[in-house]
Amino acid sequence: MAKTEETIRDMIRNLLPSNPDDAAVVLDDLDDLLMRYEAVIREITTKLEILNDELSLRGYENPIISIASRRKKTTNIFEKLKRQGDPISLQSIQENLNDVAGVRVICSFIDDIYDVASMLASQDDVTLIEVKDYIQNPKPNGYRSYHMIIEVPIFFSNEKRPMRAEVQIRTVAMDFWASLEHRMKYKQDIENADDIINELKECADTIAETDKKMMEIRDKITKIES
């Protein structure tokens, strides 16, 4: 059963400073901050949709298959601050967490990933904070994806505020693998866990080779068509 908003806030209070006044201030301003993270998700999603539509009108194949988004759960935000040893405050959320707002972009081909990332980062109101290229440098378990932390200005009724978000860009195959690996990560005492982990790593390597091969085949077809 989903937690009620009050239950969630009770959990947060247990993580907040013992001073009731400090806790009250954080809780009063929390909804406003979360709304701002929802706003940056909409802003980035719109930018990506416009890029995809523009390329389609120019006769290019759409590089983006789908766009999904999520805002980190409220309790998880505070629990991550506590786990990292950071102060429990709204300012701390903005200074120490770059993944409260997340956008996931699914592309057909590997080169589409880099094209989309480049086009997004080149917009004059987008500030590129950090890049982690897990395609060129996969994680030991085989995970592949392209991660960007970007900052964009969000306009409100009385101010303009820069907000950060994490953008993950990957192929369909990479995303399918990541979804399955995520399910495995949270299974406790699973039988033959090491075997499954090894199989997932083998699949990740196979997927990487398949993604490259599919790109080569696409280029051959493109040459024939031209």
N, C-alpha and C positions, 0 to 999 in steps of 0.2 A: 504494500500500500504506500502511495506517495506521501511524503512528509508534508504536513500543513505548513503554511508560512510561519505560524506562531511557533511550531516545533523547531523549524529551521532557525528562527531567531533565538530561541532558548539555547540551541546548540552553540550559536555564535556568542551569546553572552558568556558562556562558560570559557570561551577562548579569549574574551576581551579583558582589559585590565580590571583589577578588582575595584577601582574607584568607580562608583555608580555614575558620577557625572561624566567621566570619560566614555563609559559604555553608552550612555544616552546620546552623547554627541555623535558617536560613530553610527549608531543605529538610525538617528534622525537623518543623516546625510547619505546613508548607504543607498537608498532607492535612487537618489539623484545620480550618484556615480554609476550605478549599474545601468541606468538609462543611457548614460553617455557611452558606455561600452556597446550597448545595443545600437546606438547611433553610428559608431565607427564601423560596425559590421555592415550596416546598410550602405554606408558611404563606399566602402571598398567593394562590396558586392555590385553596386551600381556601376562603378568604374569598370569592373571586369565585364559586366554584361554589355556595356557600351562598346568596349574594345572588340568583343566578339561580334556584335552586330555590325560594326564598321567594317571589319575584315570580310564579313559575309557579303556586304553590299559591294565591296571592291572585287568580288569574284574569288576570294580565297576560301579554302575550306575552313570551317570554324575550328579553331584550335582547342576551344573549351567545350567539353562534353557536358559537364555539370558543375554547379557551385553549391556547396553546403556550408553552413555556418553553425557556430555554437558559442554560447557565453558560459564560461566556467561556472559550475554550481557555486552558490553563495558560500555554503559551508566549506567547500573545497578551497575557495580563495583564502579564507582565514586559516584553515588547517595547513595550507602550503606555506603561508607566512610563518606560522609557528614552527613548522618542520625545518625551515631554512634559518630560523633564529632571527627573523626580521621583526621590527616593531609591529604591533597590531594596531594599525590605523589606516584611514583612507589614503593619506599621503604615501604610506608605505606600500599600499597596493599599487599605486601608480608608478612608484619609483623602483620597486623590486620585482614586479610580475609583468612580464610582457605577453603572457598567453591567456589573459582573462578573456579577451575577444579573439576568436579564431575563425578563419575562413579557409575552407579546403576546396581546391580547384582540381578537377579531373580532366586530363588531356588525353588525346589519342596517341601521340608520339612523344618521344623524349625531346626532340628539338622544339616541339610546341611548348614544352615546359619552360625552356630557356627564353623563347620568344615572348611568352606571356609575362614572365618575370621581368624581362628587360623593358617591355612596354609599360608595365605598371610602375617600375622604379623610375622611369624617365619622365613621368608627369611632374610638372613643376611644383605641385603642392604635396608631393609624396617625398618623405625623407626616409631613406633606407638606413636602418639602424644596424642590422646584423643579417648575415646570410650563413646558413649551414647547408652545404651541398652534400646530402647523403646519397646522391646518385653517383657522383664521382668518388665519394668516400663513404661507402656503406658502413652501417653499424656492424659490429661483430656478429650479431644474430641474422644479418642479411637485410635489415630494414633499409629501404631506399625511398627518398622523397627529397624535395627541394623546399627548404624552410626560409622564410623571410620575416624579419621583424620590421614593420614599417610604421611610420607616424604620419597621420594626416590631420589637418585642421577641421574641427567640427564647429559649425556656426549655430549658436543658440540665441535666444531672444535678447540677451544682454551681454554676450561675450563670444569670443572665438577661443576654443581650447584645443591644443594638439592632443590627440589620443593615439595610443599604440595598439597594434594588433599583430597576431601571428598569421601569416599566410603560408599554407602548405600546398605545394603543387606536385602532382604525381600522375602517372598513367593509370589506366583502368586496372591493369594487372598488379601494379604496385599497391593500389588501394585495396584490391581484393585480398592480397597477401597480408597487408597491415591489419585488416579487419579480423582475419583468422588468428594472427599472432596476438592481437589484443585480447581475444577471448582466452587464449592459452595462458597469457600472463597472469590472469587473476584466478586461475584454477589452483586450488590447494591440494597437495597430496595426490596428484593425478598419477595413475599407473602408467609406466613406461614414458615418463615425462622427458627424459633425456633423448629417447628415440624420436619422439615427436619434435623436439627442438631441432635435432639434426635433420629430420625430414623437411622441416620448415626452411632451414638454411639451404638445403639442396634445392627446394622449390624457388627460393629467392634468387639463387644463381641462375636457374633455368629461365625464370621470368625475365631477368636482366638480359640474357642472351636473346630471348624471344622478342623483347622490345626492340633491341638493336636490329634483329633480322627483319622485323615487320617494317621498320623505317627504311631499310635497304630495298625491300620489295616495293614499298610505296614510291620510292624515288625511281625505280625501274618503270613502274606503271606510268608515272608522270612523264618520263621521257618518251615513252611510246605514244602517249596522248598528244604530246606536243609535236 
